[in-house]
């Protein structure tokens, strides 16, 4: 759940929501993350079943969790797969991705994504999530890639996969 969504839903200030989330976190009813809070089961880490998109084991510093209107969660091994899943599931209300540097889960709405650096971490093209834009900029200085918002990264990955599919069909 995002602080901004809770502010809108309850018509109270961000400070009130944050104070209430602090209280709930103290009771271990939620775990606070950048931009909001997640249920304790989400905080336990990625799904042991593997990536819903490609089946790869979920681990490392690239996991992504999609939260759907029903409250169900879908897990992906990396932002590449997570962004592709979002195109297939229009009922996604929130998404969290692991910051590649620090490992904490961050709201993708405020994150910076690095698409197609020269290193392959998981799926191709590699997509990495950074909580801080300056971290993404520094990483890109060494490994290249394009800095994007989550929406721009989603379009880029979708276009890349479409071209790849068309190339396989010819």
Backbone bond lengths (Angstrom), bond angles and torsions (degrees), N, CA, C in turn:
res aa  C-N    CA-C-N  psi(-1)  N-CA   C-N-CA  omega(-1)  CA-C   N-CA-C  phi
1 X - - - 1.426 - - 1.519 108.90 -
2 X 1.289 115.39 136.23 1.451 121.70 -177.57 1.516 110.66 -94.60
3 X 1.325 116.98 142.49 1.463 121.13 178.03 1.525 109.74 -56.42
4 X 1.328 117.46 -44.36 1.468 120.67 -178.40 1.527 111.79 -61.12
5 X 1.339 117.66 -38.56 1.466 121.12 177.88 1.531 110.85 -67.18
6 X 1.333 116.68 -39.52 1.466 120.65 179.09 1.528 111.29 -67.46
7 X 1.330 116.20 -37.98 1.472 120.29 176.80 1.526 109.28 -59.92
8 X 1.327 116.38 -46.98 1.469 120.74 179.60 1.526 111.54 -64.58
9 X 1.323 117.11 -43.14 1.462 121.05 -176.15 1.525 112.73 -66.94
10 X 1.337 116.33 -39.15 1.460 119.26 -174.73 1.524 113.80 -102.85
11 X 1.321 117.61 -9.46 1.456 120.96 177.88 1.518 113.51 65.12
12 X 1.320 116.52 35.20 1.466 120.98 178.22 1.530 108.75 -121.46
13 X 1.316 116.84 175.36 1.459 121.10 -176.67 1.531 111.73 -78.44
14 X 1.330 114.85 161.01 1.469 121.16 175.17 1.534 109.95 -59.01
15 X 1.329 115.93 -37.65 1.459 120.18 -179.04 1.534 110.18 -62.26
16 X 1.323 116.69 -42.45 1.463 120.53 178.40 1.524 110.78 -62.82
17 X 1.329 116.06 -46.30 1.468 119.90 179.15 1.524 109.82 -60.78
18 X 1.326 118.09 -47.03 1.463 120.39 -179.54 1.528 111.94 -62.29
19 X 1.315 117.35 -38.94 1.468 121.08 178.26 1.534 109.42 -64.54
20 X 1.337 116.89 -42.71 1.461 120.35 178.77 1.535 111.39 -66.55
21 X 1.321 116.51 -39.25 1.463 119.41 177.45 1.528 111.18 -66.18
22 X 1.336 117.24 -36.82 1.462 120.50 175.12 1.524 110.41 -59.47
23 X 1.333 115.63 -43.52 1.466 120.75 179.23 1.535 110.23 -62.64
24 X 1.334 116.59 -47.65 1.466 120.80 179.43 1.529 111.63 -63.53
25 X 1.328 116.64 -37.01 1.467 120.22 177.54 1.529 110.03 -65.57
26 X 1.323 116.66 -38.18 1.463 120.34 176.96 1.514 112.35 -62.18
27 X 1.319 116.78 -30.43 1.469 122.14 177.54 1.533 111.15 -87.72
28 X 1.318 116.29 -0.79 1.469 123.70 -177.83 1.525 112.69 62.76
29 X 1.337 115.27 27.76 1.457 120.46 176.68 1.522 111.07 -83.74
30 X 1.335 117.12 -24.67 1.459 123.53 175.72 1.527 107.81 -142.99
31 X 1.313 114.88 165.83 1.462 121.52 171.45 1.516 106.86 -118.66
32 X 1.326 116.40 124.52 1.463 119.79 179.32 1.523 109.92 -74.30
33 X 1.320 115.62 137.35 1.458 123.32 174.32 1.518 106.89 -131.19
34 X 1.321 116.44 167.98 1.461 120.01 178.90 1.520 109.77 -57.29
35 X 1.332 116.94 119.46 1.458 121.55 176.51 1.514 115.60 91.19
36 X 1.340 117.61 -2.31 1.459 117.81 -178.89 1.505 112.66 172.08
37 X 1.329 115.53 -144.50 1.459 121.91 -179.16 1.516 108.49 -149.08
38 X 1.323 114.93 156.59 1.459 121.13 177.40 1.518 108.91 -130.16
39 X 1.313 115.54 156.62 1.459 121.08 177.43 1.522 109.20 -67.14
40 X 1.322 118.49 152.61 1.469 120.98 -178.44 1.522 114.05 -54.59
41 X 1.322 118.50 -35.48 1.468 120.21 179.31 1.517 110.99 -63.10
42 X 1.342 117.33 -35.80 1.458 121.19 178.34 1.517 110.04 -68.70
43 X 1.328 117.08 -35.70 1.454 121.39 -177.17 1.515 111.88 -70.22
44 X 1.326 116.21 -20.29 1.457 119.77 -177.91 1.514 111.79 -65.57
45 X 1.296 117.84 -16.59 1.451 120.27 177.28 1.515 112.32 120.60
46 X 1.319 115.64 -176.06 1.448 121.37 -175.87 1.526 113.11 -64.81
47 X 1.303 114.92 159.20 1.453 122.10 179.42 1.525 111.16 -66.36
48 X 1.337 117.97 135.60 1.462 120.05 178.17 1.522 112.61 -73.80
49 X 1.346 118.36 -10.78 1.455 120.86 -177.34 1.524 113.25 -74.66
50 X 1.293 118.52 -18.34 1.451 121.33 -177.49 1.517 111.44 102.50
51 X 1.304 114.37 172.94 1.463 122.11 -176.75 1.519 110.71 -66.11
52 X 1.331 115.64 130.56 1.460 121.05 179.57 1.525 111.68 -66.65
53 X 1.332 116.96 -23.72 1.465 120.79 -177.35 1.531 112.15 -86.95
54 X 1.341 116.66 -50.81 1.470 119.20 -172.85 1.531 114.13 -118.29
55 X 1.335 117.24 -7.54 1.460 120.69 178.03 1.514 115.37 84.65
56 X 1.334 117.46 -4.95 1.459 121.67 -179.55 1.522 110.72 -63.97
57 X 1.323 116.60 146.64 1.461 120.72 176.07 1.523 109.29 -61.12
58 X 1.318 115.65 140.34 1.452 120.49 -178.09 1.514 109.18 -95.11
59 X 1.312 116.45 125.89 1.460 121.21 179.35 1.511 109.81 -177.10
60 X 1.298 116.20 -171.14 1.457 120.01 179.88 1.509 111.62 71.91
61 X 1.315 116.19 -149.20 1.471 121.50 -176.50 1.520 112.56 -115.04
62 X 1.324 115.95 35.10 1.460 118.17 -176.83 1.523 114.43 -129.02
63 X 1.316 119.57 3.83 1.467 122.06 -174.36 1.528 112.28 -62.70
64 X 1.318 114.88 153.14 1.454 121.46 176.97 1.529 108.39 -139.90
65 X 1.327 116.58 139.13 1.460 122.76 179.43 1.522 109.27 -122.53
66 X 1.318 115.77 128.70 1.461 122.17 176.58 1.518 108.09 -104.94
67 X 1.320 116.57 135.29 1.450 121.59 178.87 1.520 107.33 -112.80
68 X 1.334 116.22 123.14 1.447 121.88 -173.96 1.522 110.83 -98.57
69 X 1.326 116.59 165.04 1.465 122.29 -177.82 1.520 112.33 -51.43
70 X 1.313 116.99 -36.38 1.463 121.89 -178.57 1.522 112.29 -73.58
71 X 1.330 116.92 -11.36 1.454 121.46 -174.87 1.523 111.92 95.86
72 X 1.329 116.66 -10.77 1.460 120.73 177.84 1.521 109.83 -64.63
73 X 1.312 114.77 150.66 1.456 120.26 179.67 1.528 109.71 -115.56
74 X 1.309 115.34 141.41 1.461 122.07 173.29 1.513 106.93 -119.12
75 X 1.322 116.33 136.22 1.456 120.89 -175.54 1.527 110.67 -114.58
76 X 1.320 114.72 140.93 1.458 121.36 178.76 1.528 109.13 -128.14
77 X 1.323 115.91 152.71 1.461 121.27 -178.32 1.521 112.34 -73.90
78 X 1.340 116.55 -22.89 1.463 120.01 -174.84 1.527 109.54 -159.89
79 X 1.327 117.23 165.81 1.465 119.25 177.86 1.531 113.55 -60.29
80 X 1.325 117.86 -31.04 1.463 120.61 176.91 1.523 109.31 -55.71
81 X 1.326 116.68 -53.37 1.468 120.51 -179.56 1.521 111.55 -69.05
82 X 1.322 117.27 -39.12 1.453 120.84 179.53 1.518 112.26 -60.59
83 X 1.325 116.61 -43.78 1.463 120.58 179.55 1.525 111.10 -67.52
84 X 1.329 116.92 -35.59 1.469 120.20 176.24 1.535 110.05 -66.88
85 X 1.331 117.06 -41.35 1.462 120.40 177.72 1.521 111.54 -60.89
86 X 1.327 116.23 -37.04 1.460 120.09 -179.76 1.528 111.41 -61.73
87 X 1.327 117.90 -31.21 1.467 119.74 178.32 1.527 110.73 -72.10
88 X 1.334 117.01 -25.80 1.465 121.37 -179.55 1.524 112.77 -88.23
89 X 1.326 116.99 -18.14 1.458 121.56 -176.39 1.531 109.63 -124.55
90 X 1.331 117.58 87.99 1.463 120.44 -177.54 1.530 113.60 -68.42
91 X 1.331 117.60 -7.44 1.460 120.68 -179.29 1.533 113.07 -90.54
92 X 1.329 117.46 12.84 1.460 120.82 177.12 1.525 108.61 -70.84
93 X 1.329 116.23 125.23 1.462 120.82 -179.34 1.519 112.52 -103.00
94 X 1.323 116.80 -21.68 1.470 120.89 179.01 1.518 108.49 -155.49
95 X 1.318 115.34 155.17 1.458 120.39 177.61 1.525 109.21 -145.17
96 X 1.313 114.48 138.05 1.459 122.06 178.10 1.520 108.22 -122.74
97 X 1.313 115.72 139.17 1.465 121.23 177.09 1.517 108.50 -130.13
98 X 1.324 116.04 151.10 1.452 119.59 178.80 1.515 110.45 -76.97
99 X 1.332 114.82 132.88 1.455 120.56 172.78 1.520 107.41 -66.24
100 X 1.321 117.49 127.20 1.461 121.26 -174.88 1.527 112.17 -64.71
101 X 1.317 117.88 -30.41 1.461 121.22 -179.43 1.525 111.44 -82.83
102 X 1.309 117.71 -56.34 1.465 121.63 -173.19 1.511 115.46 -90.57
103 X 1.319 118.14 -21.63 1.454 121.82 178.93 1.514 115.43 86.07
104 X 1.336 118.70 -7.99 1.463 120.14 -179.85 1.526 109.97 -77.16
105 X 1.335 114.80 153.64 1.455 120.54 178.03 1.522 109.16 -78.15
106 X 1.330 116.74 134.00 1.460 121.67 -179.29 1.529 109.60 -129.30
107 X 1.303 115.03 151.93 1.455 122.15 176.40 1.530 107.67 -69.06
108 X 1.321 117.47 127.01 1.466 118.92 -176.31 1.522 112.54 -66.75
109 X 1.333 117.32 -21.68 1.469 120.05 -179.73 1.523 112.13 -63.25
110 X 1.321 117.62 -28.75 1.470 120.86 -178.15 1.521 112.43 -106.60
111 X 1.312 118.07 1.31 1.468 122.07 -177.24 1.527 112.10 -88.14
112 X 1.325 114.59 164.39 1.465 122.29 171.76 1.518 107.45 -112.92
113 X 1.317 116.22 135.86 1.458 121.32 -179.74 1.518 109.91 -110.42
114 X 1.314 114.90 140.05 1.460 121.71 175.69 1.526 106.61 -109.50
115 X 1.319 115.87 116.90 1.465 121.99 -175.52 1.521 109.72 -107.51
116 X 1.310 115.53 131.24 1.466 124.61 174.12 1.529 114.18 63.19
117 X 1.353 117.87 48.46 1.464 117.37 170.86 1.525 108.22 -69.15
118 X 1.323 117.59 171.05 1.460 120.73 -176.87 1.529 112.93 -74.35
119 X 1.310 118.30 -6.66 1.470 121.15 176.74 1.527 108.96 -101.09
120 X 1.314 115.95 143.10 1.453 120.65 175.99 1.518 107.42 -105.43
121 X 1.322 116.22 115.81 1.453 121.50 -178.35 1.522 110.50 -96.48
122 X 1.298 116.87 -41.90 1.464 121.32 -175.26 1.525 107.72 -143.61
123 X 1.312 116.74 -108.94 1.461 121.87 -179.40 1.531 110.34 -81.76
124 X 1.325 116.23 162.80 1.460 120.25 -177.98 1.521 110.30 -116.63
125 X 1.317 118.48 136.23 1.461 124.02 -0.19 1.530 110.89 -72.62
126 X 1.310 115.28 144.94 1.454 120.36 177.57 1.524 109.63 -61.64
127 X 1.326 116.15 137.21 1.465 122.69 174.83 1.521 106.22 -129.65
128 X 1.316 116.28 123.30 1.460 121.96 179.67 1.518 109.91 -115.88
129 X 1.311 116.74 145.72 1.456 122.70 -179.34 1.528 109.74 -107.69
130 X 1.316 115.79 137.29 1.456 122.06 177.43 1.517 109.16 -131.57
131 X 1.322 116.09 131.07 1.459 120.02 176.87 1.522 110.31 -66.57
132 X 1.328 116.87 -40.60 1.463 122.53 -177.74 1.522 110.07 -105.04
133 X 1.307 116.84 127.87 1.469 121.28 179.22 1.527 111.59 -58.56
134 X 1.338 116.61 -38.32 1.468 118.56 -178.39 1.533 111.54 -62.99
135 X 1.342 118.03 -32.81 1.469 120.50 176.09 1.527 110.24 -65.82
136 X 1.331 116.33 -41.65 1.468 120.59 177.73 1.529 110.53 -63.80
137 X 1.326 116.34 -41.09 1.465 120.50 178.86 1.524 110.80 -62.52
138 X 1.323 117.02 -44.69 1.475 120.72 179.40 1.524 111.11 -63.55
139 X 1.332 116.42 -43.27 1.459 120.01 179.50 1.525 110.36 -62.62
140 X 1.325 115.93 -40.77 1.472 119.61 -178.61 1.527 112.04 -68.39
141 X 1.334 117.78 -25.60 1.469 119.78 177.27 1.520 110.62 -63.35
142 X 1.317 116.85 -33.54 1.463 120.35 -179.96 1.512 113.98 -90.96
143 X 1.335 116.88 -30.21 1.463 119.65 -172.03 1.527 114.30 -123.51
144 X 1.329 117.11 5.06 1.456 119.88 178.76 1.515 112.15 70.03
145 X 1.305 116.02 -163.41 1.453 121.67 -179.23 1.516 111.04 103.50
146 X 1.325 114.44 172.40 1.464 121.45 -177.18 1.523 109.38 -114.14
147 X 1.334 116.57 130.98 1.461 121.84 177.25 1.519 109.13 -83.35
148 X 1.349 116.64 131.58 1.458 120.58 -175.61 1.512 111.53 -148.23
149 X 1.334 115.04 161.68 1.457 121.48 167.87 1.526 106.97 -77.26
150 X 1.325 116.82 172.24 1.461 118.61 179.52 1.526 111.46 -64.42
151 X 1.314 117.46 -36.66 1.465 120.04 -179.82 1.527 110.93 -67.20
152 X 1.336 116.12 -43.19 1.469 119.82 178.12 1.528 110.34 -63.91
153 X 1.329 116.89 -40.95 1.466 120.78 179.15 1.523 110.54 -64.59
154 X 1.316 117.06 -39.56 1.458 120.94 179.13 1.533 110.78 -61.30
155 X 1.326 116.73 -44.41 1.466 120.82 178.45 1.531 110.31 -63.95
156 X 1.319 117.30 -43.61 1.466 121.72 -179.33 1.531 111.40 -61.72
157 X 1.318 117.00 -45.48 1.469 121.01 179.71 1.524 110.13 -65.18
158 X 1.323 116.35 -45.25 1.472 120.05 179.49 1.532 110.61 -60.22
159 X 1.335 117.77 -44.04 1.462 121.16 178.26 1.523 111.40 -62.68
160 X 1.327 116.59 -42.68 1.469 120.90 179.03 1.530 110.19 -61.53
161 X 1.315 117.48 -44.74 1.454 120.91 -178.34 1.524 111.30 -67.99
162 X 1.329 117.61 -35.51 1.463 121.23 176.62 1.523 110.64 -63.76
163 X 1.343 116.55 -45.40 1.464 120.42 178.31 1.529 111.44 -63.24
164 X 1.321 115.74 -39.34 1.467 120.64 179.05 1.527 109.84 -63.69
165 X 1.330 116.88 -44.68 1.461 121.57 179.77 1.528 111.11 -63.50
166 X 1.334 116.59 -44.31 1.464 120.94 179.35 1.524 110.62 -62.89
167 X 1.335 117.49 -37.75 1.460 121.48 178.12 1.524 112.01 -65.33
168 X 1.323 117.12 -33.67 1.466 121.57 178.98 1.515 112.36 -73.33
169 X 1.334 116.07 -28.47 1.458 120.54 -177.71 1.530 112.27 -80.57
170 X 1.332 117.78 -17.57 1.468 119.24 -178.00 1.488 111.42 -94.10
